[in-house]
């Protein structure tokens, strides 16, 4: 193992912000280099500093509370984004590559007014934290991830304090046909007291929730 490999392995296990991790990496590499220049072998330096896990743990124990919180936020954001992105890709991803899209009233499967009412209902249930109702009215793959924890984390990515809902914007929608199935994807911007959130909601032909993304 080279000194660079050792340092990189240690830094990857330090639970802090990206900026702090780079700072630790530069300092640790400098310390190892100085020790080697002063006559220690790399093996002796690594033995003195400890294994990768031991060295990283020492840094973790000395991190500030702010750094620990920054790491927790970053990890939570990564997980939430991955979950929501996976949901959106699962249902809508192929739409951008292969499926045929059409006007909402082209097939007679969906009625614009009914879809609009359903979209408003879903957003209202989200605002009321009525996750039981959302799960009951969702496709099987969505039921597993509709939890208060998932959506509270998603809301945090948009803003800390939403306030009460004020109004719905215009609801835009497109019908999608893929592999014999028809769905409708809608997008609407909703105004709250302290911010605006844009929802992308996908429904199957039975108007069950099949995808949801907010930003």
C-alpha positions as CSV (number, residue, x, y, z in Angstrom):
1,X,0.0,0.0,0.0
2,X,1.3,3.4,-0.9
3,X,1.0,6.4,1.4
4,X,-1.6,7.9,-1.0
5,X,-3.7,4.7,-0.9
6,X,-3.5,4.6,2.9
7,X,-4.6,8.3,3.3
8,X,-7.4,7.9,0.8
9,X,-8.7,4.7,2.6
10,X,-8.6,6.6,5.9
11,X,-10.4,9.7,4.6
12,X,-13.2,7.7,3.0
13,X,-14.2,6.4,6.5
14,X,-14.2,9.9,8.1
15,X,-17.8,11.0,8.7
16,X,-17.6,14.7,7.9
17,X,-18.3,17.2,5.2
18,X,-16.6,17.0,1.9
19,X,-14.5,20.2,2.6
20,X,-13.4,18.8,6.0
21,X,-12.5,15.5,4.4
22,X,-10.2,17.1,1.9
23,X,-8.6,19.1,4.7
24,X,-7.9,16.0,6.7
25,X,-6.6,14.2,3.6
26,X,-4.1,17.0,2.9
27,X,-2.9,17.1,6.5
28,X,-2.6,13.4,6.9
29,X,-0.7,13.0,3.7
30,X,1.7,15.8,4.8
31,X,2.2,14.1,8.2
32,X,3.0,10.7,6.6
33,X,5.3,12.3,4.0
34,X,7.2,14.2,6.8
35,X,7.6,11.0,8.8
36,X,9.0,9.1,5.9
37,X,11.4,11.9,5.1
38,X,12.6,11.8,8.7
39,X,13.6,8.2,8.4
40,X,10.6,6.1,9.2
41,X,9.4,3.5,6.8
42,X,5.9,3.6,5.5
43,X,5.0,0.4,7.4
44,X,6.3,2.0,10.6
45,X,4.2,5.1,10.1
46,X,1.1,3.1,9.4
47,X,1.7,0.9,12.4
48,X,2.1,4.0,14.6
49,X,-1.0,5.7,13.2
50,X,-3.0,2.5,13.3
51,X,-5.1,0.5,10.7
52,X,-7.3,2.4,8.3
53,X,-10.3,1.8,10.6
54,X,-8.4,2.9,13.7
55,X,-7.0,6.1,12.1
56,X,-10.4,7.0,10.8
57,X,-12.1,6.4,14.1
58,X,-9.7,8.7,15.8
59,X,-10.6,11.5,13.4
60,X,-14.3,10.7,13.9
61,X,-14.0,11.0,17.6
62,X,-12.5,14.5,17.3
63,X,-15.0,15.9,14.9
64,X,-17.1,18.9,15.9
65,X,-20.9,18.5,16.3
66,X,-21.3,20.7,13.2
67,X,-19.3,18.4,11.1
68,X,-21.3,15.3,12.3
69,X,-24.5,17.1,11.5
70,X,-23.2,18.1,8.0
71,X,-22.3,14.4,7.3
72,X,-25.7,13.2,8.5
73,X,-27.5,15.7,6.3
74,X,-25.4,14.8,3.3
75,X,-26.0,11.1,3.8
76,X,-29.7,11.6,4.3
77,X,-29.9,13.7,1.2
78,X,-28.1,11.1,-0.8
79,X,-30.4,8.4,0.3
80,X,-33.6,10.4,-0.2
81,X,-32.6,11.5,-3.7
82,X,-31.7,8.0,-4.7
83,X,-35.0,6.6,-3.5
84,X,-37.1,9.3,-5.2
85,X,-35.0,9.2,-8.3
86,X,-35.4,5.5,-8.5
87,X,-39.2,5.8,-8.1
88,X,-39.3,8.4,-10.9
89,X,-37.1,6.4,-13.2
90,X,-39.0,3.2,-12.5
91,X,-42.3,4.7,-13.7
92,X,-41.3,7.6,-15.9
93,X,-37.7,7.0,-17.0
94,X,-38.6,5.0,-20.1
95,X,-40.9,7.9,-21.1
96,X,-37.9,10.0,-22.1
97,X,-36.4,7.3,-24.3
98,X,-39.0,5.1,-26.0
99,X,-42.7,5.7,-25.1
100,X,-45.2,7.5,-27.1
101,X,-46.8,10.5,-25.5
102,X,-50.1,12.1,-26.5
103,X,-52.7,14.7,-25.5
104,X,-54.5,13.8,-22.3
105,X,-57.8,13.3,-24.1
106,X,-56.5,11.4,-27.2
107,X,-57.3,7.9,-26.1
108,X,-60.4,8.4,-24.0
109,X,-58.7,6.7,-21.0
110,X,-58.2,9.8,-19.0
111,X,-60.4,12.9,-18.4
112,X,-58.5,16.1,-17.7
113,X,-60.8,17.3,-15.0
114,X,-60.8,14.0,-13.1
115,X,-57.0,13.8,-13.3
116,X,-56.7,17.3,-11.9
117,X,-58.9,16.5,-9.0
118,X,-56.9,13.4,-8.3
119,X,-53.6,15.3,-8.4
120,X,-55.0,17.9,-5.9
121,X,-56.2,15.1,-3.7
122,X,-52.8,13.5,-3.5
123,X,-51.1,16.8,-2.7
124,X,-53.7,17.5,0.0
125,X,-53.1,14.1,1.5
126,X,-49.4,14.8,1.5
127,X,-49.9,18.1,3.2
128,X,-52.0,16.4,5.8
129,X,-49.5,13.6,6.3
130,X,-52.2,11.1,5.5
131,X,-49.8,8.4,4.4
132,X,-52.3,5.6,5.1
133,X,-54.6,7.0,2.4
134,X,-51.7,7.5,0.0
135,X,-50.6,3.9,0.4
136,X,-54.1,2.6,-0.1
137,X,-54.4,4.5,-3.4
138,X,-51.0,3.7,-4.7
139,X,-49.6,0.9,-6.9
140,X,-47.8,-1.9,-5.1
141,X,-44.3,-0.7,-5.8
142,X,-45.1,2.8,-4.3
143,X,-46.7,1.4,-1.2
144,X,-43.4,0.2,0.2
145,X,-41.8,3.6,0.1
146,X,-44.7,5.9,1.1
147,X,-43.7,6.7,4.7
148,X,-43.6,9.9,6.7
149,X,-39.8,9.6,7.2
150,X,-39.2,9.4,3.4
151,X,-41.4,12.4,2.6
152,X,-40.3,14.5,5.6
153,X,-36.7,14.1,4.3
154,X,-37.8,15.0,0.8
155,X,-39.5,18.1,2.0
156,X,-36.3,19.2,3.9
157,X,-34.5,19.1,0.5
158,X,-37.0,21.7,-0.8
159,X,-37.1,23.9,2.3
160,X,-37.2,23.8,6.1
161,X,-40.4,25.8,6.7
162,X,-43.2,25.5,4.1
163,X,-46.1,27.1,5.9
164,X,-49.7,26.6,5.0
165,X,-50.7,25.9,1.4
166,X,-52.0,28.9,-0.4
167,X,-52.8,27.9,-4.0
168,X,-52.4,25.4,-6.8
169,X,-50.9,26.5,-10.1
170,X,-51.9,25.3,-13.5
171,X,-51.7,21.5,-13.8
172,X,-49.9,20.3,-16.9
173,X,-50.3,16.7,-18.0
174,X,-49.4,14.3,-20.7
175,X,-50.6,10.8,-21.5
176,X,-48.0,8.0,-21.8
177,X,-48.3,4.7,-23.6
178,X,-45.5,2.2,-22.9
179,X,-45.6,-1.6,-23.4
180,X,-49.3,-1.6,-23.7
181,X,-49.9,0.3,-20.6
182,X,-51.3,3.8,-20.3
183,X,-50.4,6.4,-17.6
184,X,-50.7,10.1,-17.1
185,X,-47.9,12.3,-15.8
186,X,-48.8,15.7,-14.3
187,X,-46.8,18.6,-13.1
188,X,-48.0,21.4,-10.9
189,X,-46.4,24.2,-8.9
190,X,-48.0,24.7,-5.5
191,X,-47.6,28.0,-3.5
192,X,-47.1,27.7,0.3
193,X,-46.6,30.6,2.8
194,X,-42.8,30.5,2.6
195,X,-42.0,28.7,-0.7
196,X,-43.2,27.1,-3.9
197,X,-42.9,23.4,-4.5
198,X,-43.2,21.6,-7.9
199,X,-44.8,18.2,-7.9
200,X,-44.5,15.6,-10.7
201,X,-47.1,12.9,-10.2
202,X,-47.7,9.8,-12.3
203,X,-51.0,7.9,-12.2
204,X,-51.9,4.6,-13.8
205,X,-55.1,4.1,-15.8
206,X,-57.0,3.4,-12.5
207,X,-55.6,6.7,-11.2
208,X,-53.5,5.0,-8.6
209,X,-50.3,6.8,-7.6
210,X,-47.5,5.3,-9.6
211,X,-44.7,7.9,-9.2
212,X,-44.1,11.1,-7.2
213,X,-41.3,13.6,-7.2
214,X,-41.0,17.1,-5.6
215,X,-38.6,19.9,-5.9
